[in-house]
Each structure stands twice: as structure tokens, then as C-alpha cells.
Amino acid sequence: MVIKVKKDIEEQKPLGRYLIEGGFIDSEQLKVALAAQRSERRRLGEILVRKGWIRQQTLDYLIEKVVLPERSSQKKLRLIQKDDRHQLDTVETKQQTKIPRQKLEIPVSPYRTTRLLFYIAVILLGAHLVGQFTEHFLPDYFSRDFIAELFNLDRELNIPTLYAMGLLLVSSILLAIIARAKHVRGDRQVRYWVALSIIFLGLAIDEITSLHERMTDPLRSAFNASGLLHYTWIVPGIIFVLLCFLAFAKFLKDLPSKTRQLILVAGTIFVSGAIGIEAIGGYYAQIYGEQNMGYAVIAGIEEFFEMLGVIIFIYALLSYIDKEMKGLSVRFEIVAQRISNTQLLHPRG
């Protein structure tokens, strides 16, 4: 079997296309700049910088890291193909030989991703309640306590804890991605995104290590706390929340309306669970103890609120990337090695 192979070299992409695809300028701005270029005989980048549509630092970074490397690789490819075009004529058939890798890209949908994360949280809450019910009310059976603890939302180093930590870690990564994109574009608010990424990374570490709970006994003894302050770590927790709100108030105000509302809803739900329901749980635990179904229900609701708040926050970030940051998208890329019955062979090889 003979197959003719032909490849067309893509024409060199102009600078304006890079800028539009990256979301730095729009098509109308490009038209104005090109018209000015024809009349003023100046470089396109110089005109865009002079008009204030892009920063010189951003333009230099884009040219150095993206435009020049891509054009250089295209030039090399032209030379190689020009030299080899007359030699590559036929292909031979062989069995079970590899062909070049193929990429499968799966875009991350904000709505579908959030719905999946929510369903998982609901399942974990249900598993927690069922496990606690069996532990408190049903006769002992093989692995009863082990299974109950495996899904206990009030314990550490189990499935719900790993899931909650994963949610916080994903939030931190998304914030870091946005921060990187903002840095490339010269956005002045990049420091807020970086700070949020660090905060959520810290929350993820705290989720798996329970550092905040280790503060309870020393603080309770120091302040002789009881009642709603039985879990006394919530006092520095409240202070931390207030400081964060004050520090990020201007940042929130400058966000798009939908993103701001989603973040505020997410934060309210998260804090309601982490501090509000935690305080109720502490009051209940002081009177009735922690080893009962009532406390298990309160603890389950508390952890579910925390997970729900982070899930809504992830939705806010994905929606922000999808709607507000043109040229930036979140997707999974799967590289597959496919096996075929044919292989392209070079006559000289």
C-alpha cells in the first residue's frame, strides 16, 4: 500500500493575532493600531504601548517567551521539509507499530464540575450519617467501626478529610493559575490572587494536620472558656476571618459582580460551618459529650457546610476564568499512544 504524505507549513502568525488570542487587546483596537501603523510608519507594539492598551513589560515578555520561539521552530520546520520533501514518497505496512501520540483535551465545565463535586460531598455526608447510625444503634458486626470511622466527617486521615483537603488544594491551584496569568498581563491585583492561593494552601495543610484543633486546650485553659467557646480555637478563627475580610475588601469590590457574589456566598457558607456550627457543636459536646448521634449530626453538617463553601468557591474561580480571562482555559489533557497496522517509514531510515 502506498500513501502520499503532504504537509503544509502554516504561515507565520502576525503579532496582532497573538495579542488577540491572549486577550490582551480586541479586534477593534488592532484595527486602530494597524491603521496608525500604516500612517505613522511605526512598529505595532510601539503604537499599542503608546495608546496604553498593553504594557511594554507584557509585550516584551510575550515576544520573548511565545512569539520568537514559535517563529523559530516554524522556520526550522520549513528548512527540514524543503530538504526532505522530494525524498519522502512511500510508506510501508507493518503490524502492531506505533504512530505519533494523539492528545485528547477535555475542557473543564464550571457547572458540571461543581455538580460532580457537590454530589460527592452529599454522598460523603450520607455515608457519615449511616456509619454513625450503625455504630450507635446497631449490633456490632464485622468491620462496623472501621467503616464508620472511614467515613466519619469528624475524624482525620480518612476519605472525607482527603476529599476536603483536595477541594482546598484545587482552589489553591486555580488561584495560582489566575495569579500567573495576571502577572503575565501586568495586572496590579496579582498580589491578592497570590495571597489567596497561599491561604488556601495553608487551609489544605491544616485540614489534614488539624493544627487549629491543637489550639483548643491551651486557649480554653487560658481563658476558662465554655459554652459556645468550648472549642476555643474559633476565637482566633474569627479574628483571622475579620482580618481577611478587611484586607481583601477592595479586591472583592473590584471583581465582576457575579464573581464577587459567588465568593461572598461561598465564604459565608464556609465560615458558618467552620465557626458557627462548630460553636454549636462545642456547646452541645460540653453538655452531652461527643460520643452520640446528636453530636455526629452536628459535626456532619458542619463539615458539609465547609465542603459546600469551597465547592461554590471553585465554581466562582472556574466561571471567572471562563468568562473574564480570555485566552485562558482549564482543561485536562490526555496523551494516548495508539497502535496501528501502518507506520510511516523514511526511505533513508
C-alpha positions in Angstrom: 0.0 0.0 0.0 1.3 3.4 -0.9 0.2 6.6 0.8 1.3 10.1 -0.4 2.2 12.3 2.5 2.0 16.1 2.2 2.2 18.7 4.9 1.5 22.4 4.5 3.5 24.9 6.6 1.5 27.3 8.5 2.1 30.9 7.6 3.9 33.0 10.1 1.4 34.3 12.6 1.4 38.1 13.0 1.9 39.7 16.3 -1.7 41.0 16.4 -3.1 37.5 16.3 -1.0 36.6 19.4 -2.3 39.6 21.2 -6.0 38.9 20.4 -5.8 35.2 21.2 -4.1 36.1 24.5 -6.9 38.5 25.4 -4.5 41.5 25.6 -6.4 43.6 23.0 -9.6 43.2 21.0 -10.1 43.3 17.2 -11.2 46.9 17.2 -8.1 48.0 19.0 -6.0 46.0 16.5 -7.7 47.7 13.5 -7.0 51.2 15.0 -3.4 50.3 15.7 -2.8 48.9 12.2 -4.3 52.0 10.7 -1.9 54.1 12.8 1.0 51.9 11.8 0.3 52.4 8.1 0.1 56.2 8.5 2.9 56.7 11.1 5.4 54.0 9.9 5.9 52.7 13.4 6.0 49.3 14.9 2.7 47.8 16.0 3.9 47.1 19.5 5.1 50.7 19.9 1.7 52.0 18.9 -0.2 49.7 21.3 2.1 50.7 24.2 1.8 54.4 23.4 -2.0 54.1 23.4 -1.9 52.4 26.8 -3.6 49.2 25.6 -0.7 47.0 26.7 2.3 47.4 29.0 5.8 47.3 27.5 6.9 44.7 30.0 4.0 42.4 29.0 4.7 42.9 25.3 8.4 42.1 25.7 7.6 39.0 27.7 5.1 37.8 25.1 7.5 38.3 22.2 10.4 36.7 24.1 8.6 33.7 25.5 6.0 33.0 22.9 6.3 34.7 19.5 10.0 34.3 18.8 10.3 30.7 20.0 7.3 29.7 17.8 8.5 31.5 14.8 12.0 30.0 15.2 10.5 26.5 15.3 8.4 27.2 12.2 11.5 28.4 10.3 13.4 25.2 11.2 10.5 23.1 10.1 10.4 24.8 6.7 14.0 24.1 6.1 13.7 20.5 7.1 10.6 19.9 4.9 12.2 21.7 2.0 15.2 19.4 2.2 13.2 16.2 2.7 10.1 16.8 0.6 11.4 15.1 -2.5 12.7 12.1 -0.5 9.5 11.2 1.5 7.5 9.2 -1.1 6.1 6.0 0.3 5.1 4.2 3.4 5.3 0.5 4.2 2.8 -1.5 6.1 3.8 -3.3 9.3 1.8 -4.8 12.1 1.5 -3.5 15.6 3.6 -0.4 15.2 3.3 2.9 17.0 2.2 6.1 15.4 2.7 9.6 16.9 0.9 10.4 20.1 -2.6 11.8 20.0 -3.9 14.3 22.5 -7.4 14.3 23.9 -8.3 17.6 25.6 -11.3 17.7 28.0 -12.4 21.2 28.9 -13.4 21.7 32.5 -17.0 22.9 32.6 -17.7 25.1 35.7 -21.3 23.8 36.2 -20.6 20.1 35.6 -17.5 20.2 37.7 -19.3 21.8 40.6 -22.3 19.5 40.3 -20.0 16.5 40.5 -18.1 17.8 43.5 -21.5 18.6 45.2 -22.8 15.1 44.6 -19.6 13.6 46.1 -20.0 15.8 49.2 -23.6 14.7 49.6 -22.6 11.0 49.3 -19.9 11.5 52.0 -22.4 13.2 54.3 -24.8 10.3 53.8 -22.1 7.7 54.4 -21.1 9.6 57.6 -24.6 9.6 58.9 -25.2 5.9 58.0 -21.9 4.9 59.6 -22.6 6.8 62.8 -26.1 5.3 63.0 -24.8 1.8 62.7 -22.1 2.5 65.3 -24.5 3.9 67.8 -27.7 1.9 67.3 -27.0 -1.4 65.6 -25.3 -4.6 67.0 -21.6 -5.0 66.3 -20.7 -6.8 63.1 -17.5 -7.3 61.1 -15.7 -4.0 60.3 -18.6 -1.9 61.6 -16.5 0.5 63.5 -13.8 0.6 60.8 -16.2 1.5 58.1 -17.9 4.1 60.3 -14.6 5.8 61.1 -13.5 5.6 57.4 -16.4 8.0 56.5 -16.6 9.9 59.8 -16.6 13.6 58.9 -15.4 14.4 62.4 -12.2 12.4 62.1 -8.9 13.0 60.4 -6.9 11.0 57.8 -9.9 9.3 56.2 -11.9 9.6 53.0 -13.8 12.8 53.8 -10.7 14.5 55.1 -8.8 13.7 51.9 -11.7 15.0 49.8 -11.9 18.2 51.8 -8.2 18.7 51.5 -8.4 18.1 47.8 -11.0 20.7 47.4 -8.9 23.3 49.2 -5.8 22.3 47.2 -7.7 22.6 43.9 -8.8 26.1 45.0 -5.2 27.0 45.7 -4.0 25.7 42.3 -6.8 27.6 40.4 -5.9 30.8 42.3 -2.2 30.2 41.4 -3.1 29.8 37.7 -5.1 33.1 37.8 -2.2 34.8 39.6 0.2 33.6 37.0 -2.0 34.9 34.1 -2.5 38.2 35.9 1.3 38.5 36.3 1.9 38.0 32.6 -0.7 40.6 31.8 0.8 43.1 34.2 -2.3 43.2 36.4 -1.8 45.1 39.7 -4.1 42.9 41.7 -1.9 39.8 41.2 -0.7 40.0 44.8 -4.3 39.4 46.0 -4.6 36.2 44.0 -1.2 35.0 45.2 -2.2 35.7 48.8 -5.4 33.8 48.4 -3.6 30.9 46.8 -1.2 30.7 49.8 -4.1 31.0 52.3 -5.9 28.1 50.7 -2.8 26.0 50.6 -2.5 26.6 54.3 -6.1 25.6 54.8 -5.4 22.4 52.9 -2.4 21.6 55.1 -4.5 22.4 58.2 -7.3 20.1 57.1 -5.0 17.1 57.0 -3.0 18.0 60.1 -5.7 19.6 62.3 -3.4 22.3 63.5 -6.2 24.6 64.6 -7.7 22.0 66.9 -4.5 21.7 68.8 -5.0 25.3 69.9 -8.3 24.4 71.7 -7.0 23.0 75.0 -4.4 25.7 75.7 -6.8 28.5 74.8 -9.6 27.0 76.8 -7.4 26.8 79.9 -6.1 30.3 79.4 -9.5 31.9 79.0 -11.5 29.4 81.1 -13.9 29.3 78.1 -17.1 27.2 77.9 -20.4 27.1 76.1 -20.2 28.3 72.6 -16.5 28.8 73.1 -15.9 25.3 74.2 -13.8 24.8 71.0 -11.8 27.9 71.8 -9.8 27.9 68.6 -12.8 29.7 67.0 -11.7 32.9 68.7 -8.5 33.3 66.7 -10.5 31.9 63.8 -13.0 34.8 64.0 -10.1 37.3 64.2 -8.5 35.7 61.1 -11.7 35.9 59.1 -12.2 39.6 60.0 -8.6 40.5 59.1 -9.0 38.7 55.7 -12.3 40.5 55.0 -10.7 43.9 55.7 -7.5 43.0 53.7 -9.5 41.8 50.6 -12.4 44.2 50.7 -11.1 46.4 47.9 -10.1 43.4 45.9 -13.7 42.0 46.2 -15.2 45.3 45.2 -13.1 45.4 42.0 -14.2 41.9 41.0 -17.0 41.3 38.5 -20.4 41.3 40.2 -21.1 37.6 39.7 -17.7 36.5 40.9 -17.9 38.8 43.9 -21.4 37.5 44.9 -20.3 33.8 44.5 -17.2 34.4 46.6 -19.2 36.1 49.3 -21.8 33.3 49.3 -19.0 30.7 49.4 -17.2 32.4 52.3 -20.4 32.9 54.3 -21.3 29.2 54.0 -17.8 28.1 54.8 -17.4 30.4 57.9 -21.0 29.4 59.0 -19.9 25.8 59.1 -16.3 26.2 60.3 -17.1 28.7 63.1 -20.9 29.0 63.5 -21.9 25.3 63.6 -18.6 24.4 65.2 -19.6 26.7 68.2 -23.0 25.0 68.4 -21.2 21.6 68.3 -18.9 22.7 71.1 -21.9 23.8 73.3 -23.6 20.5 72.6 -20.4 18.5 73.3 -19.9 20.2 76.7 -23.3 19.1 77.8 -23.9 15.7 76.2 -20.4 14.7 75.1 -19.2 13.8 71.6 -19.9 10.1 71.5 -23.6 10.2 70.5 -25.7 10.5 67.4 -26.7 14.1 68.1 -23.1 15.3 68.0 -22.4 13.2 64.9 -25.2 15.0 63.1 -23.9 18.4 64.1 -20.4 17.5 63.1 -21.6 16.2 59.8 -23.5 19.3 58.9 -20.5 21.5 59.9 -18.1 19.6 57.6 -20.6 19.6 54.8 -21.0 23.3 55.0 -17.3 23.7 54.8 -17.1 21.5 51.7 -20.1 23.2 50.1 -18.5 26.6 50.6 -15.2 25.5 48.9 -17.2 23.9 46.1 -19.0 27.2 45.4 -15.7 29.0 45.6 -14.2 26.6 42.9 -17.3 27.3 40.8 -16.6 31.0 41.2 -13.0 30.6 40.1 -13.8 28.4 37.1 -16.5 30.8 36.0 -14.2 33.7 36.4 -11.6 32.0 34.2 -14.2 31.1 31.6 -15.9 34.4 31.4 -13.4 37.1 32.3 -10.0 35.8 31.3 -10.0 35.5 27.5 -7.2 33.3 26.3 -7.0 31.2 29.5 -8.9 28.0 30.0 -8.7 25.0 32.3 -8.7 21.6 30.7 -7.4 18.1 31.2 -5.0 16.8 28.5 -4.7 13.0 27.9 -1.8 11.8 25.8 -2.6 8.5 24.2 -0.2 6.1 22.4 -2.3 4.4 19.7 -1.3 1.2 18.0 -1.9 0.9 14.3 -1.1 -1.6 11.5 0.8 1.0 9.5 3.9 3.0 10.1 5.4 5.9 8.2 8.9 4.9 7.2 11.6 7.2 5.9 13.3 5.8 2.8 16.7 6.6 4.2 15.9 5.2 7.7 
